[in-house]
């Protein structure tokens, strides 16, 4: 009967260690999820593209329909449209990306 107590004790210690490791892994995963919630654009990058690479710039301005869905431009279109005319010029686009200009 002493052997079964030793086995039970060993099993209990092993399961406690395994549970602690699983809990640590869950905490790390929660931190990763929380970090992504802080920066919703983390998957896509946090800045816009260069003006010359944005589709639709050939007419001299961009409209909301030119902004790819879920892109930086789509998320910031109203902020970048300084004169609220529904169009973003290259100057507005540049100032919006680099507000210190």
DSSP file (Angstrom, degrees, kcal/mol; ACC not computed):
  #  RESIDUE AA STRUCTURE BP1 BP2  ACC     N-H-->O    O-->H-N    N-H-->O    O-->H-N    TCO  KAPPA ALPHA  PHI   PSI    X-CA   Y-CA   Z-CA
    1    1 A X     >        0   0    0      0, 0.0     4,-1.5     0, 0.0     5,-0.1   0.000 360.0 360.0 360.0 -26.6    0.0    0.0    0.0
    2    2 A X  H  >  +     0   0    0      1,-0.2     4,-2.1     2,-0.2     5,-0.2   0.856 360.0  56.4 -65.4 -34.5    2.9    2.4    0.5
    3    3 A X  H  > S+     0   0    0      1,-0.2     4,-2.6     2,-0.2    -1,-0.2   0.900 104.8  51.3 -65.4 -40.3    3.9    2.1   -3.2
    4    4 A X  H  > S+     0   0    0      2,-0.2     4,-2.5     1,-0.2    -1,-0.2   0.860 109.2  51.1 -66.6 -34.1    0.4    3.2   -4.2
    5    5 A X  H  X S+     0   0    0     -4,-1.5     4,-2.5     2,-0.2    -1,-0.2   0.906 111.0  48.1 -66.9 -40.9    0.7    6.3   -1.9
    6    6 A X  H  X S+     0   0    0     -4,-2.1     4,-2.5     2,-0.2    -2,-0.2   0.912 113.2  47.8 -65.1 -42.4    4.1    7.1   -3.4
    7    7 A X  H  X S+     0   0    0     -4,-2.6     4,-2.7     2,-0.2    -2,-0.2   0.917 112.3  49.2 -64.2 -43.0    2.6    6.7   -6.9
    8    8 A X  H  X S+     0   0    0     -4,-2.5     4,-2.4     2,-0.2    -2,-0.2   0.913 112.0  48.4 -63.4 -42.2   -0.4    8.9   -6.1
    9    9 A X  H  X S+     0   0    0     -4,-2.5     4,-2.3     2,-0.2    -1,-0.2   0.907 112.4  48.8 -64.1 -42.1    1.9   11.6   -4.6
   10   10 A X  H  X S+     0   0    0     -4,-2.5     4,-2.4     2,-0.2    -2,-0.2   0.904 111.6  49.4 -63.8 -41.9    4.1   11.5   -7.7
   11   11 A X  H  X S+     0   0    0     -4,-2.7     4,-2.5     2,-0.2    -2,-0.2   0.902 110.6  50.7 -63.5 -41.4    1.1   11.7  -10.0
   12   12 A X  H  X S+     0   0    0     -4,-2.4     4,-1.9     2,-0.2    -2,-0.2   0.910 111.8  47.0 -63.1 -43.3   -0.3   14.7   -7.9
   13   13 A X  H  X S+     0   0    0     -4,-2.3     4,-2.0     2,-0.2    -2,-0.2   0.904 112.6  49.9 -66.1 -41.0    3.1   16.5   -8.1
   14   14 A X  H  X S+     0   0    0     -4,-2.4     4,-2.3     1,-0.2    -2,-0.2   0.915 111.1  48.2 -63.8 -43.8    3.4   15.9  -11.9
   15   15 A X  H  X S+     0   0    0     -4,-2.5     4,-2.4     1,-0.2    -1,-0.2   0.859 109.6  53.2 -67.9 -34.2   -0.1   17.1  -12.6
   16   16 A X  H  X S+     0   0    0     -4,-1.9     4,-2.1     2,-0.2    -1,-0.2   0.914 110.5  47.1 -65.4 -41.8    0.4   20.3  -10.5
   17   17 A X  H  X S+     0   0    0     -4,-2.0     4,-2.0     2,-0.2    -2,-0.2   0.902 112.8  49.1 -65.7 -41.0    3.6   21.1  -12.5
   18   18 A X  H  X S+     0   0    0     -4,-2.3     4,-2.2     1,-0.2    -2,-0.2   0.902 110.7  50.5 -65.4 -40.4    1.8   20.4  -15.8
   19   19 A X  H  X S+     0   0    0     -4,-2.4     4,-2.4     1,-0.2    -2,-0.2   0.896 108.5  52.3 -64.3 -40.2   -1.1   22.7  -14.7
   20   20 A X  H  X S+     0   0    0     -4,-2.1     4,-2.1     2,-0.2    -1,-0.2   0.895 110.2  48.2 -63.4 -40.2    1.3   25.5  -13.8
   21   21 A X  H  X S+     0   0    0     -4,-2.0     4,-2.2     2,-0.2    -1,-0.2   0.897 111.2  50.2 -66.9 -39.9    3.0   25.3  -17.2
   22   22 A X  H  X S+     0   0    0     -4,-2.2     4,-2.2     1,-0.2    -2,-0.2   0.892 109.7  51.4 -64.9 -38.6   -0.4   25.3  -18.9
   23   23 A X  H  X S+     0   0    0     -4,-2.4     4,-2.1     2,-0.2    -2,-0.2   0.903 109.2  50.1 -65.4 -41.2   -1.4   28.4  -16.8
   24   24 A X  H  X S+     0   0    0     -4,-2.1     4,-2.3     2,-0.2    -2,-0.2   0.909 110.4  50.0 -63.0 -42.0    1.8   30.2  -17.8
   25   25 A X  H  X S+     0   0    0     -4,-2.2     4,-2.3     1,-0.2    -2,-0.2   0.894 110.0  51.0 -63.6 -39.1    1.2   29.4  -21.5
   26   26 A X  H  X S+     0   0    0     -4,-2.2     4,-2.3     2,-0.2    -1,-0.2   0.884 109.0  51.1 -65.4 -38.2   -2.4   30.8  -21.2
   27   27 A X  H  X S+     0   0    0     -4,-2.1     4,-2.0     2,-0.2    -2,-0.2   0.912 110.0  49.5 -64.5 -42.1   -1.1   34.0  -19.6
   28   28 A X  H  X S+     0   0    0     -4,-2.3     4,-2.0     1,-0.2    -2,-0.2   0.910 111.0  49.4 -62.8 -41.9    1.4   34.5  -22.4
   29   29 A X  H  X S+     0   0    0     -4,-2.3     4,-2.3     1,-0.2    -1,-0.2   0.897 109.0  52.7 -64.1 -39.6   -1.4   33.9  -25.0
   30   30 A X  H  X S+     0   0    0     -4,-2.3     4,-2.6     1,-0.2    -1,-0.2   0.883 107.1  52.5 -63.5 -37.9   -3.6   36.4  -23.2
   31   31 A X  H  X S+     0   0    0     -4,-2.0     4,-2.3     2,-0.2    -1,-0.2   0.906 108.8  50.1 -63.7 -40.9   -0.8   39.0  -23.3
   32   32 A X  H  X S+     0   0    0     -4,-2.0     4,-1.8     2,-0.2    -2,-0.2   0.921 112.3  46.7 -63.0 -44.0   -0.5   38.5  -27.1
   33   33 A X  H  X S+     0   0    0     -4,-2.3     4,-1.7     1,-0.2    -2,-0.2   0.918 112.0  50.8 -64.0 -43.6   -4.2   38.9  -27.6
   34   34 A X  H  X S+     0   0    0     -4,-2.6     4,-1.5     1,-0.2    -1,-0.2   0.885 107.5  53.8 -62.4 -38.7   -4.2   42.0  -25.3
   35   35 A X  H  X S+     0   0    0     -4,-2.3     4,-1.4     1,-0.2    -1,-0.2   0.895 108.2  49.6 -63.7 -39.7   -1.3   43.5  -27.3
   36   36 A X  H  < S+     0   0    0     -4,-1.8     6,-0.3     1,-0.2    -1,-0.2   0.826 106.7  55.6 -69.0 -30.6   -3.3   43.1  -30.6
   37   37 A X  H  < S+     0   0    0     -4,-1.7     3,-0.4     1,-0.2    -1,-0.2   0.839 104.0  54.7 -69.7 -31.9   -6.3   44.7  -29.0
   38   38 A X  H  < S+     0   0    0     -4,-1.5     2,-0.6     1,-0.3    -1,-0.2   0.890 118.9  33.0 -67.2 -39.3   -4.2   47.8  -28.2
   39   39 A X    ><  +     0   0    0     -4,-1.4     3,-2.1    -5,-0.1    -1,-0.3  -0.806  66.9 179.9-120.4  88.6   -3.1   48.2  -31.8
   40   40 A X  T 3  S+     0   0    0     -2,-0.6     3,-0.4    -3,-0.4     4,-0.2   0.692  83.4  55.4 -64.6 -16.7   -5.9   47.0  -34.1
   41   41 A X  T 3> S+     0   0    0      1,-0.2     4,-1.8     2,-0.1     3,-0.3   0.296  73.7 107.8 -95.2  10.1   -3.7   47.8  -37.1
   42   42 A X  T <4 S+     0   0    0     -3,-2.1    -1,-0.2    -6,-0.3    -2,-0.1   0.824  78.7  49.2 -60.9 -31.2   -0.9   45.7  -36.0
   43   43 A X  T  4 S+     0   0    0     -3,-0.4    -1,-0.3    -4,-0.2    -2,-0.1   0.874 119.7  36.7 -73.2 -36.2   -1.5   43.0  -38.6
   44   44 A X  T  4 S-     0   0    0     -3,-0.3    -2,-0.2     1,-0.3    -1,-0.2   0.543 118.2-103.9 -94.2  -8.9   -1.7   45.6  -41.4
   45   45 A X     <  -     0   0    0     -4,-1.8    -1,-0.3     1,-0.1    -2,-0.1  -0.125  26.0-101.7  94.6 158.9    1.0   48.0  -40.3
   46   46 A X  S    S+     0   0    0     -4,-0.1     2,-0.3    -2,-0.1    -1,-0.1   0.427  90.7  59.5-103.3   2.7    0.4   51.3  -38.7
   47   47 A X  S    S-     0   0    0     -3,-0.1    25,-0.2    -6,-0.1    26,-0.1  -0.861  78.3-104.4-130.1 164.7    1.0   53.7  -41.5
   48   48 A X        -     0   0    0     -2,-0.3     2,-0.1    24,-0.1     3,-0.1  -0.225  40.2-100.1 -78.0 172.7   -0.2   54.5  -44.9
   49   49 A X        -     0   0    0      1,-0.1    -1,-0.1     2,-0.1     2,-0.1  -0.419  48.9 -79.8 -86.7 166.4    1.4   53.6  -48.2
   50   50 A X    >>  -     0   0    0      1,-0.1     3,-1.9    -2,-0.1     4,-0.7  -0.437  42.8-118.5 -63.6 140.6    3.5   56.0  -50.3
   51   51 A X  G >4 S+     0   0    0      1,-0.3     3,-1.2     2,-0.2     6,-0.2   0.858 112.3  57.3 -49.9 -42.5    1.2   58.3  -52.4
   52   52 A X  G 34 S+     0   0    0      1,-0.3    -1,-0.3     5,-0.0     5,-0.1   0.701 106.3  49.3 -67.6 -19.1    2.6   57.0  -55.6
   53   53 A X  G <4 S+     0   0    0     -3,-1.9     2,-0.5     2,-0.1    -1,-0.3   0.518  84.9 104.1 -98.2  -5.6    1.7   53.4  -54.8
   54   54 A X  S X< S-     0   0    0     -3,-1.2     3,-1.5    -4,-0.7     2,-0.1  -0.650  77.7-119.1 -80.5 125.7   -1.9   54.1  -53.8
   55   55 A X  T 3  S+     0   0    0     -2,-0.5    -2,-0.1     1,-0.2    -1,-0.1  -0.413  95.9  29.5 -64.2 132.2   -4.4   53.0  -56.5
   56   56 A X  T >  S+     0   0    0     -2,-0.1     3,-1.1     6,-0.1     5,-0.5   0.329  79.8 114.5 102.3  -5.9   -6.4   55.9  -57.8
   57   57 A X  G X   +     0   0    0     -3,-1.5     3,-2.2     1,-0.2    -2,-0.1   0.633  53.4  87.0 -72.3 -12.2   -3.8   58.7  -57.3
   58   58 A X  G 3  S+     0   0    0      1,-0.3    -1,-0.2     2,-0.1     4,-0.1   0.694  83.4  56.9 -64.3 -18.3   -3.5   59.2  -61.1
   59   59 A X  G <  S-     0   0    0     -3,-1.1    -1,-0.3     2,-0.4    -2,-0.1   0.465 121.3-106.5 -90.6  -1.2   -6.4   61.6  -61.0
   60   60 A X  S <  S+     0   0    0     -3,-2.2    30,-0.6     1,-0.2     2,-0.3   0.391  92.6  49.2  95.0  -3.1   -4.7   63.8  -58.4
   61   61 A X  E    S-A   89   0A   0     -5,-0.5    -2,-0.4    28,-0.2     2,-0.4  -0.969  71.4-127.0-156.1 166.5   -6.8   62.9  -55.5
   62   62 A X  E     -A   88   0A   0     26,-2.1    26,-2.5    -2,-0.3     2,-0.3  -0.943  16.0-159.0-120.5 144.3   -8.2   59.8  -53.7
   63   63 A X    >>  -     0   0    0     -2,-0.4     3,-1.9    24,-0.2     4,-0.6  -0.747  38.5-100.7-112.9 166.9  -11.8   59.1  -52.8
   64   64 A X  G >4 S+     0   0    0     22,-0.5     3,-1.3     1,-0.3    23,-0.1   0.851 122.2  61.2 -56.5 -35.0  -13.1   56.7  -50.1
   65   65 A X  G 34 S+     0   0    0      1,-0.3    -1,-0.3     4,-0.0     4,-0.1   0.724  98.4  58.6 -66.5 -19.1  -13.8   54.1  -52.8
   66   66 A X  G <4 S+     0   0    0     -3,-1.9     2,-0.5     2,-0.1    -1,-0.3   0.681  85.9  94.2 -80.1 -18.2  -10.1   54.1  -53.7
   67   67 A X  S << S-     0   0    0     -3,-1.3     3,-0.1    -4,-0.6   -11,-0.0  -0.620  82.5-122.0 -79.4 123.8   -9.1   53.1  -50.1
   68   68 A X    >   -     0   0    0     -2,-0.5     3,-1.6     1,-0.1     6,-0.5  -0.369  41.1 -91.8 -61.0 142.4   -8.7   49.4  -49.7
   69   69 A X  T 3  S+     0   0    0      1,-0.3    -1,-0.1    -4,-0.1     3,-0.1  -0.247 108.7   8.6 -55.9 141.3  -11.1   47.9  -47.1
   70   70 A X  T 3  S+     0   0    0      1,-0.2    -1,-0.3    -3,-0.1     2,-0.1   0.698 100.3 134.7  59.7  23.6   -9.6   47.8  -43.6
   71   71 A X  S <> S-     0   0    0     -3,-1.6     4,-2.1     1,-0.1    -1,-0.2  -0.472  73.1-105.1 -94.7 170.4   -6.5   49.8  -44.7
   72   72 A X  H  > S+     0   0    0    -25,-0.2     4,-1.5     1,-0.2   -24,-0.1   0.905 122.0  51.8 -58.0 -42.6   -4.8   52.7  -42.9
   73   73 A X  H  > S+     0   0    0      1,-0.2     4,-0.7     2,-0.2    -1,-0.2   0.913 108.3  49.6 -64.3 -43.9   -6.4   55.0  -45.5
   74   74 A X  H >4 S+     0   0    0     -6,-0.5     3,-0.5     1,-0.2     4,-0.3   0.896 112.9  47.7 -62.0 -39.5   -9.9   53.7  -45.0
   75   75 A X  H 3< S+     0   0    0     -4,-2.1    -1,-0.2     1,-0.2    -2,-0.2   0.760 122.8  33.5 -73.1 -24.8   -9.5   54.1  -41.2
   76   76 A X  H 3X S+     0   0    0     -4,-1.5     4,-2.5    -3,-0.2     5,-0.2   0.235  82.6 112.1-114.7  12.1   -8.1   57.6  -41.5
   77   77 A X  H <X S+     0   0    0     -4,-0.7     4,-2.0    -3,-0.5    -2,-0.1   0.921  80.3  44.7 -58.3 -50.6  -10.0   59.0  -44.5
   78   78 A X  H  4 S+     0   0    0     -4,-0.3    -1,-0.2     1,-0.2     6,-0.2   0.890 114.5  50.0 -62.4 -39.2  -12.1   61.6  -42.7
   79   79 A X  H  4 S+     0   0    0      1,-0.2    -1,-0.2    -4,-0.1    -2,-0.2   0.887 113.2  46.3 -65.4 -38.5   -9.2   62.8  -40.6
   80   80 A X  H  < S+     0   0    0     -4,-2.5     2,-2.2    -7,-0.2    -2,-0.2   0.776  91.7  82.8 -76.5 -26.9   -7.0   63.1  -43.7
   81   81 A X    ><  +     0   0    0     -4,-2.0     3,-1.6    -5,-0.2    -1,-0.2  -0.517  60.8 175.5 -78.9  77.5   -9.7   64.9  -45.7
   82   82 A X  T 3  S+     0   0    0     -2,-2.2    -1,-0.2     1,-0.3     6,-0.1   0.817  76.1  41.2 -58.5 -37.2   -8.8   68.3  -44.2
   83   83 A X  T 3  S-     0   0    0      4,-0.3    -1,-0.3    -3,-0.2    -2,-0.1   0.363 103.6-129.8 -95.9   6.4  -11.3   70.4  -46.3
   84   84 A X    <   +     0   0    0     -3,-1.6    -2,-0.1    -6,-0.2     4,-0.1   0.822  65.9 131.8  52.7  40.1  -14.1   67.7  -46.0
   85   85 A X  S    S-     0   0    0      2,-0.4    -1,-0.1     0, 0.0     3,-0.1   0.351  80.3-106.6-100.6   5.7  -14.7   67.6  -49.8
   86   86 A X  S    S+     0   0    0      1,-0.2   -22,-0.5    -5,-0.1     2,-0.4   0.525  92.6  93.1  83.8   4.8  -14.7   63.8  -50.0
   87   87 A X        -     0   0    0    -24,-0.1     2,-0.5   -23,-0.1    -2,-0.4  -0.975  61.2-149.8-132.1 144.8  -11.3   63.9  -51.7
   88   88 A X  E     -A   62   0A   0    -26,-2.5   -26,-2.1    -2,-0.4     2,-0.1  -0.967  15.8-156.8-115.1 120.6   -7.8   63.6  -50.4
   89   89 A X  E  >  -A   61   0A   0     -2,-0.5     4,-2.7   -28,-0.2     5,-0.2  -0.373  34.6-102.1 -85.2 171.2   -5.0   65.3  -52.3
   90   90 A X  H  > S+     0   0    0    -30,-0.6     4,-2.6     1,-0.2     5,-0.2   0.891 124.1  51.6 -61.4 -38.7   -1.4   64.4  -52.2
   91   91 A X  H  > S+     0   0    0      2,-0.2     4,-2.4     1,-0.2    -1,-0.2   0.930 111.5  45.8 -64.6 -45.7   -0.7   67.3  -49.9
   92   92 A X  H  > S+     0   0    0      2,-0.2     4,-2.3     1,-0.2    -2,-0.2   0.914 113.1  51.1 -62.0 -42.5   -3.5   66.3  -47.5
   93   93 A X  H  X S+     0   0    0     -4,-2.7     4,-1.9     1,-0.2    -2,-0.2   0.926 111.2  47.3 -61.6 -46.3   -2.3   62.7  -47.6
   94   94 A X  H  X S+     0   0    0     -4,-2.6     4,-2.2     1,-0.2    -1,-0.2   0.909 112.8  48.2 -63.7 -42.4    1.3   63.7  -46.8
   95   95 A X  H  < S+     0   0    0     -4,-2.4     6,-0.2     1,-0.2    -1,-0.2   0.860 109.9  53.3 -66.5 -34.9    0.2   66.0  -43.9
   96   96 A X  H  < S+     0   0    0     -4,-2.3     3,-0.4    -5,-0.2    -1,-0.2   0.878 112.4  43.4 -68.6 -37.6   -2.0   63.3  -42.5
   97   97 A X  H  < S+     0   0    0     -4,-1.9     2,-0.4     1,-0.3    -2,-0.2   0.859 129.0  28.0 -74.2 -35.4    0.8   60.7  -42.5
   98   98 A X  S >< S+     0   0    0     -4,-2.2     3,-2.2    -5,-0.2    -1,-0.3  -0.721  70.2 179.5-127.9  79.8    3.3   63.2  -41.1
   99   99 A X  T 3  S+     0   0    0     -3,-0.4    -1,-0.1    -2,-0.4    -4,-0.1   0.668  73.8  71.7 -61.2 -16.9    1.4   65.7  -39.0
  100  100 A X  T 3         0   0    0      1,-0.2    -1,-0.3     0, 0.0    -5,-0.1   0.602 360.0 360.0 -74.7  -8.7    4.5   67.7  -38.1
  101  101 A X    <         0   0    0     -3,-2.2    -1,-0.2    -6,-0.2    -2,-0.1   0.494 360.0 360.0 -69.8 360.0    4.9   69.0  -41.6
